[in-house]
Amino acid sequence: MIDPLTKKADRVILGIDPGTNVMGYGILGVYGKKPAMIAMGIIELSKVSDHYMRLARIYDRVRMLVEQYCPDELAIEAPFFGKNVQSMLKLGRAQGVAIAAALSHQVPITEYEPRKIKQAITGNGAASKKQVCEMLVRILEIPRESLLPKLDATDALGAALCHFYESGKPAVSKSTSWKDFVARNPGKVRGL
């Protein structure tokens, strides 16, 4: 197990699970090719009655996290499409404010759909929050006493770990047409 208090990470990824009542965050350190949790927590927003003041709190807290942990990248869960338009609008605003706070420090952003994060962590895009939490405990060797009652923090850590996995994959060409392949590989194709 890597001790993030004694060893400096080669790369730091901030994961965020946006929310209007509770926003989760997770800080993942990458040590060589091994990820390890540095910190995780939640930003409790339900006690702030004014929606705009909640947005200000999100902005301030994310900015403070960026200043404290100096992440190289931000992985954020994209809002899922629900039936309640007002809830979607509020969630999109919360996500946008978190992104703006990271961008104010030039932190690159990557969005992941909830299914993509769950698939990357558990192998099942329809996994529950509890299943994601259990897999993170195993993968990152998180002590159970570090877990919080609300699973928003582990969801955010899941976004960071998903980004770690995705950023290690080789780039795939977007075009798969034969004409594009021939243009990119003129010496490999004969007789055309």
C-alpha positions in Angstrom: 0.0 0.0 0.0 1.3 3.4 -1.0 1.3 6.1 1.7 0.4 9.4 0.0 1.7 11.3 3.1 5.2 10.1 2.5 5.5 9.8 -1.3 4.8 12.5 -3.9 2.4 11.4 -6.7 3.6 11.5 -10.3 0.1 12.7 -11.2 -3.0 13.8 -9.3 -6.5 13.4 -10.5 -9.5 15.2 -8.8 -12.7 13.4 -9.3 -16.1 15.1 -8.7 -19.6 13.7 -8.4 -21.7 16.9 -8.8 -24.8 17.4 -6.8 -27.0 20.2 -5.5 -27.5 18.8 -2.0 -24.2 16.8 -1.7 -21.2 17.0 -3.9 -18.6 14.3 -3.6 -14.9 14.6 -4.3 -12.0 12.2 -4.5 -8.3 12.8 -4.9 -6.4 10.0 -6.7 -2.6 9.9 -6.8 -0.8 8.0 -9.4 2.6 6.5 -8.3 4.3 5.0 -11.3 1.5 2.9 -12.7 -0.3 2.4 -9.4 -3.3 4.5 -8.3 -3.9 5.3 -4.7 -6.5 7.3 -2.8 -5.1 10.5 -1.3 -8.3 11.9 0.1 -12.1 11.9 -0.4 -15.0 13.8 1.1 -18.3 15.6 0.5 -19.4 19.1 0.3 -22.7 19.3 2.2 -25.0 21.8 0.5 -28.5 21.0 1.9 -28.2 23.5 4.7 -27.7 26.4 2.3 -31.3 27.4 1.3 -30.5 29.7 -1.7 -29.6 27.8 -4.9 -27.2 30.6 -6.0 -25.4 30.5 -2.7 -25.0 26.7 -3.1 -23.3 27.4 -6.5 -21.0 29.9 -4.8 -20.1 27.3 -2.1 -19.4 24.7 -4.8 -17.1 27.1 -6.7 -15.2 28.1 -3.5 -14.7 24.5 -2.3 -13.6 23.2 -5.6 -11.2 26.1 -6.0 -9.8 25.3 -2.5 -9.4 21.6 -3.4 -7.5 22.6 -6.6 -5.3 24.9 -4.6 -4.7 22.3 -1.9 -4.0 19.2 -4.0 -2.8 20.8 -7.3 -4.5 18.2 -9.5 -3.1 17.6 -13.0 -6.6 16.8 -14.3 -10.3 16.8 -13.3 -12.6 13.9 -14.0 -16.3 14.8 -13.5 -19.4 12.8 -13.7 -21.7 14.1 -16.5 -25.3 14.7 -15.5 -27.6 11.8 -16.4 -30.8 12.6 -18.2 -33.8 12.5 -15.9 -37.5 13.4 -16.3 -37.4 16.4 -14.0 -36.1 19.3 -16.1 -35.6 21.6 -13.0 -33.4 19.0 -11.3 -31.4 18.5 -14.5 -30.9 22.3 -14.8 -29.7 22.6 -11.2 -27.4 19.7 -11.5 -26.0 21.1 -14.8 -25.3 24.4 -13.1 -23.5 22.6 -10.2 -21.4 20.7 -12.7 -20.6 23.9 -14.6 -19.6 25.8 -11.5 -17.2 23.0 -10.5 -15.7 22.9 -14.0 -15.3 26.7 -14.0 -13.5 26.5 -10.6 -11.0 24.0 -12.0 -10.6 25.9 -15.3 -9.7 29.1 -13.3 -6.5 27.2 -12.4 -6.1 25.7 -16.0 -6.9 22.2 -14.9 -7.9 20.1 -17.9 -11.4 18.6 -17.6 -12.8 15.2 -18.8 -16.4 14.2 -18.4 -17.6 10.7 -18.0 -21.2 9.3 -18.1 -22.2 7.5 -15.0 -22.5 4.2 -16.9 -18.9 4.6 -18.2 -17.6 5.1 -14.6 -19.5 2.1 -13.2 -18.4 -0.1 -16.2 -14.7 0.9 -15.6 -14.8 0.2 -11.9 -17.1 -2.8 -11.6 -17.4 -4.2 -15.1 -21.2 -3.4 -15.0 -22.6 -0.1 -16.3 -25.7 -0.6 -14.2 -23.9 -1.2 -10.9 -25.2 0.4 -7.7 -23.3 3.0 -5.7 -22.6 0.4 -3.0 -21.0 -2.0 -5.6 -18.8 0.9 -6.9 -17.8 1.6 -3.3 -16.9 -2.1 -2.6 -14.8 -2.4 -5.7 -12.9 0.8 -4.9 -12.2 -0.5 -1.4 -10.6 -3.6 -3.0 -8.8 -1.9 -5.9 -7.4 1.0 -3.9 -7.0 -0.8 -0.6 -9.1 1.8 1.2 -9.5 1.2 4.9 -13.1 0.8 5.8 -12.9 3.4 8.5 -12.1 6.0 5.8 -15.5 5.4 4.2 -18.2 8.0 4.6 -21.9 7.2 5.2 -22.8 9.0 1.9 -21.5 7.3 -1.2 -21.0 10.6 -3.2 -17.3 10.6 -2.2 -16.7 7.1 -3.5 -18.6 8.0 -6.7 -16.2 10.9 -7.2 -13.2 8.7 -6.5 -14.7 6.3 -9.1 -14.7 9.1 -11.7 -11.0 9.7 -10.9 -10.1 6.0 -11.2 -12.1 5.7 -14.4 -10.1 8.6 -15.8 -6.8 6.9 -14.8 -7.9 3.8 -16.6 -9.1 5.7 -19.7 -6.0 7.9 -20.0 -3.8 4.8 -20.0 -5.5 3.4 -23.1 -3.9 3.9 -26.5 -5.5 6.5 -28.8 -7.9 5.1 -31.3 -8.3 6.7 -34.7 -11.7 8.2 -35.2 -11.9 7.3 -38.8 -12.2 3.7 -39.9 -12.7 4.1 -43.6 -10.5 2.2 -46.0 -9.7 5.5 -47.8 -8.4 7.1 -44.6 -6.3 4.0 -43.7 -4.7 4.1 -47.2 -3.9 7.8 -46.8 -2.3 7.3 -43.3 -0.4 4.2 -44.4 0.8 4.7 -48.0 3.7 2.2 -47.8 1.6 -0.6 -46.4 -1.0 -0.9 -49.2 -0.1 -1.9 -52.7 -1.9 -2.4 -56.0 -4.5 0.4 -55.6 
